[in-house]
Amino acid sequence: MAYVISDDCIACGTCIDECPVGAISEGDKYVINPDLCTECGTCASVCPNEAISLPE
């Protein structure tokens, strides 16, 4: 299951540079492409707002 970005995202850009497969795209709120996400968790570990997690 791919990671998801919640509405707590402040679009700071920290996660984009860390994603090894380029699965994150920019916008008002960033989005993770589930077809590209490898579930490595790097994005979640660097998010300063804790806005990235696995879906519940």
N, C-alpha and C positions, 0 to 999 in steps of 0.2 A: 504494500500500500504506500503510495507516494505521500511525501510531506505536504502540508497545506499551510497557507499563510492566512492568518486571521485578520479581522478588521483593526487589530492593534498595530498593524504595520504602519510605519511612518515614512516609508519609501526612502530610507537613508542610503541604500545601496550597498551596505556591508555584505549582504548575502550573495549578491550577484558575482562579485569578484572571487568568492570562495567556492562557488559551485563548480565541481570539476567537469561536469557534462553540459553546462550552459542551459540548464532546465528552467532558470528563473528569468521572467521577462518583466520589464519596467512598466509602470503605470501609476495611477494615484495610489493604488495598493498593488504590490507586486504579486505575481502569480507563478506557481510552479507547474510546469507541464508534466502531468503524471506519466506520459509515455517516455519521457526522458529521465525522470528522477530515478536514481539508483538506491535511494533510501540510505545514503551514507551518513546523513545527519549533520554534515558540516555546516549547512546553512543555519540549522537550529542552534548549534553551539556558538555561533558568532552573532546571532541576532540580539542587539542591545535591548529590545523591547519584549523579548520572549514571545514573539508573534508567530513563530513557526513550530509546528508540531505534527505528529502523526495524527490522522483523524481518529476520533473516538469511536 
